[in-house]
Amino acid sequence: MKFHDFITGILCLLVALTLSCSKPLSKRTANQLHTMQKETLHKSLIRDFYRRAVAQGDTAFAEQLISDTYIQHSSALKPGKAGVLEALNLMKQMPKPTATATPFMRLIAEDDYVVTNLRFDWGGRQKVVVDLFRFENNQVAEHWDAVQEQPETTANGNAMMDGDLPSEDTALTATNKKIAVEFYQRIFIDRQVQDLPEFVADDLIQHNPEIANGLEGLHAYLRQPSDTKSTLTIHRTISEGNFVVIQAEGKRAANPIMVYEIFRLDQRKVVEQWTVESRL
């Protein structure tokens, strides 16, 4: 199937679903529905990118999906569209594993952005990844990422990729995003740790390997000297339903880092947290 036909098929399905509504839509509702359709399409394209381009070596699909003006922020790849295609061609030449596990992936989309959170095995070690894609005219126009190795032991006993998946109920997307941004600014950047109970559940489930479970575990972590690890500014926030992803820049022992924090909220409080970071 050609890329254009694939896009057309998905759009036709979404239009059919729209037309099946029995009542006329208000302008606001129509705009919201258009945004949801766009996000659904973008997530479908990213799923197919991993399945077809990465796993199956379909570089023709990748060439059509990736914009000619593609901007690459990953230090692991060469610049531009050519760098991605070169990496995919190299991957095609690598020996395939004798047994493959079903990938564990979170997909979170808002407007022109899609975030994936997944794990894979590399050289006998498990890697945890966050990829952030920006779409433009249904093509991937920009990409950031962070890759971190799963440590053998963690402060909380949880794997970095365990836990819940995003809910399909998006009614509280805007509310959860507002809460998470305020939480991150006040707690992680401004270090107003006395406000933690306002934002965090007592039984917080923690996947950051350095932090113990519970509100008290996060409180103890944040009491560390700020020169050990600090967050300076939020760059982007992507939210969908009960999940919010924050891309922030900070420092670890004076080295600049990019951090991706993923929060799951319930009843207006953070109940689960994942973290992946990479040095800039």
Summary of the structure (lengths in Angstrom):
residues: 280
radius of gyration: 19.8
end to end distance: 38.6
largest distance: 58.8
contacts: 818
relative contact order: 0.12
helix: 36%
strand: 35%
